[in-house]
């Protein structure tokens, strides 16, 4: 009877953990205030050369997150090719990803490298990341799939 009880408890625990294991395999998007990358328009980094707050009037759902854009054109550009405009590592800090963990980001600590958008936790971390960015990108690309 004791063996049956242990087996039942193990089964219940395994079933309870299954959604957690499944959720961890999907790419995670950094959200702040209910919006991907805090509501900053990711396309604006490429077209305007600066972080720009998006509007809920121009929202788009992708990867389980709501992305905001400054105008319909940016929204449509993103919808047509989200991988081209979405920040790397789900919008989490590129320097932290290189070290094997996540950290939040701020909109104005950013870089575009080889057509890819990278965000960082702070201006200080951004400067540190810039000093050896190619090595950090290589490390983050390698570690990112195992972080979540």
C-alpha positions in Angstrom: 0.0 0.0 0.0 2.9 2.4 0.8 4.5 1.7 -2.6 1.2 2.5 -4.3 0.9 5.8 -2.4 4.5 6.8 -3.3 3.8 5.9 -7.0 0.6 8.0 -6.9 2.4 11.0 -5.4 5.2 10.7 -7.9 2.7 10.6 -10.8 0.8 13.7 -9.5 4.1 15.6 -9.1 5.2 14.6 -12.6 1.9 15.8 -14.1 2.1 19.0 -12.2 5.6 19.7 -13.5 4.8 18.9 -17.1 3.4 22.3 -18.1 6.5 24.0 -16.5 8.8 21.9 -18.6 6.8 22.6 -21.8 6.6 26.3 -21.1 10.4 26.4 -20.6 11.0 25.2 -24.2 9.2 28.2 -25.8 11.2 31.4 -26.4 10.6 33.8 -23.6 9.9 37.5 -24.4 10.9 40.2 -22.0 7.8 42.1 -21.0 7.3 45.3 -18.9 4.0 46.9 -18.2 2.3 44.1 -20.2 4.1 44.8 -23.4 7.1 43.2 -25.2 10.2 45.2 -24.4 8.2 47.7 -22.4 6.2 49.0 -25.3 9.1 50.2 -27.3 8.7 49.9 -31.1 11.4 47.5 -32.2 11.2 48.6 -35.8 12.0 52.2 -34.8 15.5 51.2 -33.8 16.1 50.3 -37.5 14.2 53.0 -39.2 14.5 56.0 -36.9 17.8 55.0 -35.2 16.4 55.5 -31.7 14.1 53.9 -29.2 10.5 55.2 -29.6 7.5 54.4 -27.5 4.8 52.5 -29.5 1.1 52.9 -29.3 -1.7 50.4 -28.4 -3.4 51.6 -31.5 -0.7 49.8 -33.5 -0.3 46.6 -31.5 0.6 43.1 -32.9 0.7 39.7 -31.1 3.8 37.6 -31.6 5.4 34.8 -29.6 2.7 35.2 -26.9 3.5 38.9 -26.3 1.9 42.2 -27.3 4.3 44.4 -29.3 3.6 48.1 -29.8 4.5 50.3 -32.8 4.6 54.0 -33.5 2.6 53.6 -36.7 0.8 51.0 -38.9 3.7 50.9 -41.3 6.1 49.7 -38.5 3.5 47.2 -37.3 3.1 45.8 -40.8 6.8 45.6 -41.3 7.2 43.6 -38.1 4.2 41.4 -38.8 5.7 40.5 -42.3 9.1 39.5 -40.8 9.3 39.6 -37.0 12.6 37.8 -36.8 14.2 40.7 -38.7 13.1 43.3 -36.1 12.6 41.5 -32.8 15.5 42.0 -30.4 17.8 39.1 -29.8 17.3 36.8 -26.8 13.7 37.8 -26.5 14.6 41.3 -25.6 16.5 40.2 -22.5 19.9 41.7 -21.8 22.5 40.5 -24.3 25.3 40.7 -21.8 23.5 38.6 -19.3 22.5 36.0 -21.9 26.3 35.7 -22.7 26.8 34.9 -19.1 24.0 32.3 -19.1 21.2 34.1 -17.4 18.5 36.8 -18.0 18.3 40.4 -16.9 15.8 43.1 -17.8 16.6 45.8 -20.3 16.2 49.5 -20.8 15.2 51.0 -24.2 18.1 53.3 -24.6 20.9 50.8 -24.0 21.0 49.2 -27.5 23.0 48.3 -30.6 22.3 46.9 -34.0 25.1 44.5 -35.1 24.9 42.8 -38.4 21.2 43.6 -38.7 20.4 42.2 -35.3 19.0 44.3 -32.4 20.6 43.8 -29.0 19.4 45.4 -25.7 21.2 45.7 -22.4 20.3 46.1 -18.7 21.9 49.5 -18.3 24.3 52.0 -19.9 27.2 50.6 -17.8 26.5 47.1 -18.9 26.0 48.3 -22.5 29.5 49.9 -22.4 31.0 46.6 -21.0 29.1 44.6 -23.7 30.4 46.9 -26.5 34.0 46.5 -25.4 33.9 42.8 -26.4 30.6 42.5 -28.2 31.5 39.9 -30.8 32.6 37.5 -28.1 29.5 38.3 -26.0 27.3 37.7 -29.0 28.9 34.4 -29.7 28.6 33.3 -26.1 24.9 34.5 -25.9 24.0 32.7 -29.1 25.4 29.5 -27.7 23.9 29.8 -24.2 20.5 31.3 -25.0 18.7 28.0 -26.0 19.5 26.6 -22.5 18.6 29.6 -20.4 14.9 29.0 -19.9 
